[in-house]
Amino acid sequence: MDKSHKTLGEFIIDNQKHFKYSSGELSSLINSIRLAAKIVNHKVNKAGLIDILGASGDTNIQGEEQQKLDIYAHDVFMSALINREIVCGIASEEEDDFITVKGKHHNNDNKYVVLIDPLDGSSNIDVNVSVGTVFSIYRRITPLGMPVKIEDFLQKGSEQVAAGYIVYGTSTMLVYTTGYGVNGFTLNPALGTFYLSHPNMEFPKDGNIFSINEGNYSHFPQGVKDYIKYCQAEENDRPYSFRYIGSMVSDFHRNMIKGGIYIYPTSSKSPKGKLRLLYECNPIAFITEQAGGKATDGFNRILDIQPTELHQRVPFFCGSLNMVKKAESFMKKYP
Ligand code: P6P
């Protein structure tokens, strides 16, 4: 099986020409993420056997209880990214502010910033449900040689040069785009090698899976309530299925393969939504559009939103083109 599949390393080399800016730096950056993914995967896969389950006793800037594996994953990705002379700054869900990386010559001449959710869905770790890492890569916009600034991180999602996720599921996959389509790589744990298993991934234009936490139904905007009722209506020519894992990366990955829509709307409990624009919605939206899907906040394209703060939240409607359009048609009735 593995003989017929290109490795991630070979794929990166073959597609080097696509990285319009990079003389290999972006390739090296993807390689550092590959390494970190293997290390985190190794820990995630044996979480029940070592003292890495449960809460760390700390909370992040969102006031959310940090899991031990959250912090472990954060530390692994930080060291993998910092050790390569490519990144000048990193923003992480687990850090209040961004991290400046001066480089080994302390001259701030690295070109890329990375924004990352080291372990999304981490509340699922203790119950053995899949979790994920999401990352987003930009070129800095402030002058080389100067310390990175907040505006390097607050760029629109349309400016991303690469984005991807790792899903630590029944198998571990790394899925990413550099703006030339979406490709998925599956880890062979015996060899420690990622193989190209899902070339040129495409979001089905239609689907019948909707992913939303219906427990919050009474708190949803009326447009979302109407869309849910539409999906559940008897007269539907195609019965919908409700699938919600509680781990956005896993729900998204399944929907991209089978067709579907993931919605995390505003609610009275989450007035701006729950998902973070910079290191969850933007990278997933980039991948979505590259695969032919659609990602909005219910009204506006996610990649066009001008960020104003590092950890800002937005409502998120993401998935098959025609399903998102349908959901938006209900939202538009209640602007
Ligand atoms: P709720 C995980 O914390 C996450 O950010 C997403 O991965 C997931 O889809 C969502 O939150 C789950 O949130 O409020 O439905 O439990």
Residues whose N, C-alpha, C, O or C-beta is under 5 A from the ligand:
A	BS01	P6P	D120 G121 N213 G246 S247 M248 V249
